[in-house]
Amino acid sequence: MTWRATILTLFPDMFPGPLGLSLAGRALREERWAIEALDIRSFATDRHRTVDDTPFGGGAGMVMRPDVLDVACEAATSRNPGAPLVYLTPRGRRLDQALVRELAAGPGVTVLCGRYEGVDQRVIEARGMLEVSAGDFVLSGGEPAALLMLDACIRLLPGVMGGAASAEEESHGAEGLLEYPHYTRPAEWQGRKVPEVLLSGHHAEVARWRRAEAEAATRTRRPDLWDQHLLRARAEPNPRASAETKQAKAGRLDGHPAAA
C-alpha cells in the first residue's frame, strides 16, 4: 500500500515543493508515496470563501473557523482512512524521531496547516487531532513544518534510501545519539588532518571512535538527549553494543587500509 499524505492548506501550491526533488521526488515518481493538497477555502460556503473570523474575547489576529475546517477534515480523512490527523502547532508534542518512525510505519498522514492566530479549539477536540510542534519557534503557517515532517517520514519508507544502515546510523537514530563527524578527501586540508583512525582500515576501531564521538557530541550539545539515552540504556539491552563487541572480537575485517 502506498504511503499517503493528505494536506489541508490555504496554499496548496506549496506542495510537493522540495518533496518533489531528490530522494523524496524519486520515491514520489516511483509511487512509493503519494501526496494530495486540498485548498481549505474550497470548503467555505460564502461567496468570499471566508475561512477565519475574529477571536472571542478580543485580541489581535484572526482564528480559523471550526465549521469550515470540520468539513475540510471530513473530506481529507475520507481520502486517507486510517491515517492520523495531525495539526501542526507550537502547542503540540515536539516532533522527534520516535514520532517520525511511528507515522512512517502507518498508512500515511493527514496534515492540517494552520494560519493566522491558529485554529478554533473545538474542532481540534472534536476531530481528535494529534497536535505536533516542529520546534520552539514561530512560523507564518504550518506548511514549512509539514514539509519538514513529511521529509523525515518519507526517507524512512521502504526503498526510499539506498541502505537501511544509513537511516539507522544517522543523528537521532535508534539510540537517540547525535551523529559522529564526517570526513572525506583530501586527507589534509588547510593544515587540518583527518583523524588517523579513519585511515587505518580497522573497522572495529573506527566503530569505537565513531561511537565515542557521537556520545561526546550528545553529552555536550544536547544533554536532554543524553539523559534520555542513559535511561534507555538502563532499561533495555543494546543490540548495537552487542554488534560492536562481536566486531571488536573479529578485529581487522580486511587487510586494506582506507584510501587517503
N, C-alpha and C positions, 0 to 999 in steps of 0.2 A: 504494500500500500504506500502511495506517495505521501510524504510528509507535507502538510498543507498549512500555509499561513494566510489567514484572512485578516485584513487590516481595515479598521474603521477610522477614517481621517477626513479632515476638511481639505487636504491636499493630496489627492490620490496620485498625482504626477510625480510625487517624491519616491514612489515605489515602482520597480525594484531598486532604482537608483544604483548605488555602488554594489548592491547584491546581484546585479546583472553582469558583473565583471569577475575576473579571476576565478578562483575555485568555486565560489557560490554561483557565479554566472554559468560556468560549465555544467555544474550539477543541475541548474535550472533547465538548461537546454537538454540535458540527458533525462529530465523528468524524475530526478531523484527527490525533488521537492517542487512545490507549486506555490504561487502567490496570487492573491486577488485583493485589490484595494477598492473599497466601497466608499463613495462620497457621502458623508453624513448628511449633507444638505439635500440630497435626493430623497430623504425620508421626511423632510419638513412638509407641512401641508398648506402653509400660507403662500401667497404669491411672491413674497420676498425671500422665501426659503430660510426663515429665521431659525437658528439653532441655539440661541442664547438669550438671556434676559438678565435684568438687574438682580443682585442678591437681596434676599430678605434680610432685614436687619441693617441694611445700608453697607457702605464700603465701596472701595474702588473696584473697577473692572466689571466683568460680566461672567455669568455662570452658564454652562451648557445645560439645556433643558432636559428633564428626565423623560418627558413624553416622546420627544424626537429620538433620543438615544435608545429608549426601550425598543422602539420599532426597528431601529437600525441594528441593535444587538440581536433581535429575533431573527432578522434576515441573515446576519453574519453567522450566528451559531447553527442555523439550519443548513448552511453551506458546509460547515465544518463540525459535524456532530462528534461528540466525544472529546473535542479539544477544549482545554481550559480557556476561559475568557479573562484576559489579562488587561488591567488598566494601569498604565504607566504614570506614576505619580510620586513626588518626593515623600509622600506619607507612607509609601509601601515598604514591603520587605526588601532589603538590599539584595540586588541581583548578584548571585555568586555562582561558582562553577557547579555546585551541587544542584541548584535550581535549573541551571542550563542543561545538565545531564538528564534531569527529570523531564523537562519539556521536550528534549530531543528524542527521548525514548518513547514518547507518546505519538498520537496520530497527527499532531501539529499544534497550532496555537491560534486563537482569535485575539486580536490586539485592538484595544480602544486607545486612540491617541487623543488626549485632551488638548484643549486650547483655552485661552482666556485665563480666568482665575481658577478654573477647574470644572468638575462635574458635580451635579446635584447628588448628594449623598444617598438619596432614596433609591436611585437606580443602581448604584453600586451595591447596596444591600439587597435589593430585590433580585438582582441577577447573580448574586454570589460571586462577584468579581474577585480575582486574585490581584491585589494591589502590589505593584513591584516598582522599586526605585532603582534607577541606573547609578545613583551615587548622590553624594551630599552637595548638589549644586542645582541651579535652576536653569531650565531650558525654555525656549519660546513655545515649545509644544512637545508632544510625546513622540513625534516622528523620528527625530535623531536617536532617541533612546530605543525605539522599536527596531531601527536598523541595527543598532549595536547588539541588542538581544538576539535578533534573528541570525546575525552573522555568527554569534557564539554557538547557537544551536545547530545551524546548517553544517558547520565544519565537523560536527560530531556524527552526522548521518553516515550510514554505511556507504562506502565508495567515494565519498567526497574528498577525503585527504589521501595522500599517497600511501601512508602506512599507519597502522594503529599505534605504533610506538611513538610517532610524532605527537599525537594528541595526548598520550599518557605522560610523556616526559616534560611537557612544557609547563609554564607557570600555572599555578593553581591546579595541578594535576591531581591524581588520586590521593596524594598525601597532603595537599594544600600548601606546598612549598613554592616560593618564588624560583624562577629558573636560574640556573648557573650561567655565567658569562660565556659568550661565544667568540671564537677567533677563526680567521681564515688567512690565506696568503695575502701579502708576504709575511714570512715568519718574523721579520723585524721591520718596523715601520716607525719613522721619526724617532729612532732610538728606543722604541718600546718593543720588547720581545714577547713572543707567545710563551706561556708557561711551559717549561721543559717537559712536564709530564704528558702534555698533549702531543708531543712529538715522539714519545717513547715507543709507541706501538703496544704498550702494556695495557690491555683493556681493563683489567681489574683495577689497576692504579688510576686510570682515567676515571672509572666509575666512582672510586672513592673520592677523588679530587672534586668531581662534579657534585657529589652528594654533600661534601663539606662546604663547598661554595654556596650551594643552594640553601643549606641550613644557616650559614652565616648571614647571607643576604636577608633571609626571612626574619631571623632573630633581631637584626639591627634596624631593618627598614619597616617591617610590619610585625611588631611584637604581638598584635592581636592575632594574626595568622599563626605565629609561632606558638602561642598559648593553646590555640585550637589543635595544632599539630601534636603537641605534647599530650593533650587529653586523648586524642585518637590513638596515639601510640601506646598509651597505658591501657586503653580499653580493648584493643583488638590486635591480633598478630599482624606483622608487617611482611607481606609477601615479597616486596621489593628487597627488603633486608635479607630475606632468605635467598633470593636470587643472587644478590651481591656476594653472599657468603659462598655460594656454590661457585660463582665466578672467580672469587679470590682463591679458592682451593685449586681451581683449574690453572691459575697463574696466567702466563702469557698465552693468549688464544691463538696467536700466529707469530711467526718469526720475522715479520716485516714491520719496521717502524713506519709511523705515519709520514707521508711526504711533507717536506718543509716548503 
